[in-house]
Structure formats: structure tokens, C-alpha cells
Amino acid sequence: MAALTRILTVNAGSSSLKLSLLEGDSLVARPADLGELRGLPAPDAVGHRIVHGGTEFTVPVRIDDDVERRLRSLTGLAPLHQPKSIDGIDAVRQILPGIPEVACFDTAFHAGLPAAAATYAIPAAWRDEYGLRRYGFHGLSHAYATRRTGELLGAEPEALRLVVCHLGAGASLCAVAHGRSVDTTMGFTPLEGLVMATRSGSVDPGLLLWLLEHEGMPAAALAETLEHRSGLLGLAGTADMRELLGSDAPEARLAVDVYLHRLSAQIAAMTASLGGLDALVFTGGVGENASPIRHRAAERLAFLGVRIDADRNDRARTDADISAPGAVVRTLVVTAREDLEIAAGTRRVLEDPASWL
């Protein structure tokens, strides 16, 4: 295909839709809904964020009827997100018929996880029959932050050992070595790992079994509570980190302490997977805007060589190095741009499909 200049990116979440029209890497428009597309210049191609690619889709792929059918077959692995992504594909096709569409996968960046990081210690029969493994998520964000960190540090990402902290309503960490994900905190579902806005993060599976057996709690009620009524919301009655940081209420302080305890412990665990750390990267809504979280996390990680400059940290609003002078580990704030990662994948698969082989 000829060079693709204008790309529409479609990021459909479980309860949100983010649209970006890009000319190269420049943002032309951020439509509030699909209906606004009719008043904008037509894109050359459309890139969709798809949460789950399973083990089948490990690189972006052009969407046709067969690919869409295979994406639908993965709905059971991401029942909250996958249907919304497929609805987005169908809706764009109605509004922009004939425009090539590409699926870019949140799981793809983690597809090459080492077996030790990807494998659950459960019977092989379960793993083989049901595809039970650690998939990891937020891959588009982690991949972009990895690439952007290399640019900011003037180094090839392949030469850096990074822990990328995507901290938003959903939150996950990724250990990156040689430009690839080698460990991550989310697993079979986006519930595993860190404390999040309304998601619990990791809990003892025995606790869930106890609720099922002794309290007769239905599986649907467990799922609803773990997804939508846990995390910061469950701890303090609000999922808004700004409110929690501005509150002196005991439950607010506890929520932030639990959040930081899990965050710092898992950053250290990711560092262990790397055998050392060159840079710590914060991205996502909380990662980019909650300077007290970055400050307090850095204090807990001083033993790893993490030191940040308080003034730089407080002033950071976009891509920034907030490291203290002489710090062994560089600490950066990177603006989350999943749209740029989706656009890059879309261009590559359409302009040079053989490059993925």
C-alpha cells in the first residue's frame, strides 16, 4: 500500500471509548463519539485496540471476516472488553466503509514472556485444555512507554532494563529487557497484580473459595465485587486518587498505604526479574499526575538506587526526567499514548506486512 498518513485509532474500554485522528504523530482531532467522524477528513486506515489476542494473535493483523470471527471466539477470556472492541469494529465499518482496519492487541507485547513468568503452578491438563497462563495486559501502553523512554534517555530500548508502571483506573507493571516484556503483574485476567481503582488486584484464591463454600456467594457476585467494588473504592469508598491524597480520613490513608505497599513490592519483584534496573517509568492517569505517589514509591525503593528530585517531580506534567542528580536509576514520567502505538502498528502491518513475519 502507499504510505498511510492519516490514521484513526479506536480504543474501546469496558465503559469508555477514546478516538484519535492522527496525521503522522500529530493529533488532528479527538472525537467524542463515532458520530463525529462524519464531519472529519476520512482516515487512510483505522487501528483498533483489542484487549485480548490469546495465544493466536501476537502481532497486529488486518481485520477481515475470518479475523473478526476469531476475535469473537476469544470473548470468554475478556468478557468485559472484547465485545466492546468488536462492536467498535462493526460501528466504524458502517461509518467508514471500505477503509482498512487493523487489530492491535494489548496482550501482544507480553506474548514472548519466559515460561517461568507465564506459567501458573497448576496441573498441565488444566493449562493445556483451557489455555490457562499469564497473558498480561496494557501491552500497547507498556510498548509505547518503552520506546519513548529510549528516546528521552538517548538510548536504544534494547540496551535498557526498565520497569514501566502503567497506573490508571487499571494498573500494571512490566519488566522490560532487550526491548521485550519479561514479566508483568496482570495475568490470566486484568484482575491480577496491583491494587486498582475498583479492582482488587491479587487476593488469596483460598479467600474466594471460602466465600464460595462457606457463604454460598455466587460466582457472578464475586466477579462483580472484585471488578467493580474493590480496590481503592472498596478500601475507602472512592476510586479517585486525588480525593484520597487530599484526605486525612483513616480509610483514605489506609487505601493509599495499601496501594503503595503493593506497588513498591511489585516494582522490586519486577527488578528481580531483570537482575537490576536502569530506569523506572511512570505512565497512565495516576502515574502521570499523582506526584505524591511517585515520591512515596521512590522513597520505598531507595535501596534499588531510585532517587527523585522533589522539585522536578512536583513540576512534571508531560514527558520528563524526575531523577535526582547522580541517581543510579533514572526515573521518568511518560505521557500515555496508546494511540501512537496503535497507529504505528497499523501503518506497519498495512505498508509492510512482511516485516511481521
Secondary structure, 3 states (H helix, E strand, C coil): CCCCCEEEEEEECCCCEEEEEEECCEEEECCCCHHHHHHCCCCCEEEEEECCCCCCCCCCEECCHHHHHHHHCCHHHCCCCHHHHHHHHHHHHHHCCCCCEEEEECCHHHCCCCHHHHCCCCCHHHHHHHCCCCCCCCHHHHHHHHHHHHHHHCCCHHHCCEEEEEECCCEEEEEEECCEEEEECCCCCCCCCCCCCCCCCCCCHHHHHHHHHHCCCCHHHHHHHHHHCCHHHHHHCCCCHHHHHCCCCHHHHHHHHHHHHHHHHHHHHHHHHHCCCCEEEEEHHHHHHCHHHHHHHHHHCHHHCECECHHHHHHCCCCEECECCCCCEEEEECCCCHHHHHHHHHHHHHHCHHHHC
